[in-house]
Amino acid sequence: MNSEKNVFLNVKVQPGSRKQELKKIGERAYKLHVVSPPTEGKANKEAIAVLAANFNLPPSRVKILKGHRSRQKTVVLQY
Protein backbone atom coordinates (compact mmCIF):
# COMPACT_ATOMS: atom_id res chain seq x y z
CA MET A 1 0.00 0.00 0.00
CA ASN A 2 1.35 3.41 -0.98
CA SER A 3 1.16 5.86 1.92
CA GLU A 4 2.81 8.72 0.03
CA LYS A 5 1.02 12.04 0.29
CA ASN A 6 1.69 14.94 -2.04
CA VAL A 7 1.13 18.56 -1.02
CA PHE A 8 1.16 21.18 -3.76
CA LEU A 9 2.28 24.74 -3.01
CA ASN A 10 2.34 27.98 -5.00
CA VAL A 11 5.62 29.70 -4.24
CA LYS A 12 6.76 33.11 -5.44
CA VAL A 13 10.56 33.19 -5.29
CA GLN A 14 12.45 36.47 -4.94
CA PRO A 15 16.10 35.76 -5.88
CA GLY A 16 19.01 38.00 -4.93
CA SER A 17 17.56 39.03 -1.56
CA ARG A 18 19.68 40.12 1.37
CA LYS A 19 18.43 37.26 3.56
CA GLN A 20 16.46 34.04 3.32
CA GLU A 21 12.86 34.35 4.42
CA LEU A 22 9.75 32.22 3.93
CA LYS A 23 6.36 33.90 4.42
CA LYS A 24 2.96 32.26 4.24
CA ILE A 25 0.68 34.53 2.19
CA GLY A 26 -2.33 32.25 1.84
CA GLU A 27 -3.46 28.67 2.08
CA ARG A 28 -0.71 26.70 0.33
CA ALA A 29 0.79 29.96 -0.99
CA TYR A 30 4.20 31.26 0.08
CA LYS A 31 6.67 34.00 -0.75
CA LEU A 32 10.29 32.92 -0.50
CA HIS A 33 13.27 35.27 -0.48
CA VAL A 34 16.55 33.59 -1.43
CA VAL A 35 20.06 35.01 -1.48
CA SER A 36 21.23 33.17 -4.61
CA PRO A 37 21.01 34.82 -8.03
CA PRO A 38 18.60 33.42 -10.65
CA THR A 39 21.42 32.06 -12.82
CA GLU A 40 22.37 28.45 -13.52
CA GLY A 41 19.53 27.19 -11.30
CA LYS A 42 21.15 28.50 -8.12
CA ALA A 43 17.97 30.19 -6.83
CA ASN A 44 15.94 27.03 -7.54
CA LYS A 45 18.42 24.87 -5.64
CA GLU A 46 18.35 27.23 -2.67
CA ALA A 47 14.54 27.38 -2.80
CA ILE A 48 14.33 23.59 -2.66
CA ALA A 49 16.77 23.47 0.26
CA VAL A 50 14.87 26.14 2.24
CA LEU A 51 11.48 24.52 1.63
CA ALA A 52 12.83 21.09 2.57
CA ALA A 53 14.26 22.45 5.84
CA ASN A 54 11.06 24.30 6.74
CA PHE A 55 8.81 21.31 6.05
CA ASN A 56 11.16 18.73 7.62
CA LEU A 57 11.80 16.83 4.40
CA PRO A 58 14.96 15.77 2.60
CA PRO A 59 15.60 17.93 -0.50
CA SER A 60 14.97 14.91 -2.73
CA ARG A 61 11.28 14.99 -1.63
CA VAL A 62 10.75 18.60 -2.82
CA LYS A 63 10.22 19.10 -6.55
CA ILE A 64 9.50 22.12 -8.73
CA LEU A 65 6.74 21.07 -11.11
CA LYS A 66 6.20 24.36 -12.97
CA GLY A 67 8.11 27.61 -13.20
CA HIS A 68 11.73 26.51 -13.42
CA ARG A 69 12.52 29.77 -15.22
CA SER A 70 9.87 31.91 -13.53
CA ARG A 71 9.50 33.51 -10.11
CA GLN A 72 6.06 31.91 -9.72
CA LYS A 73 6.51 28.19 -9.08
CA THR A 74 4.34 25.17 -8.38
CA VAL A 75 6.13 22.93 -5.90
CA VAL A 76 5.21 19.47 -4.65
CA LEU A 77 6.19 18.16 -1.21
CA GLN A 78 6.27 14.37 -1.13
CA TYR A 79 5.52 12.96 2.32
Secondary structure, 3 states (H helix, E strand, C coil): CCCCCEEEEEEEEECCCCCCEEEEEECCEEEEECCCCCCCCHHHHHHHHHHHHHCCCCHHHEEEEECCCCCEEEEEEEC
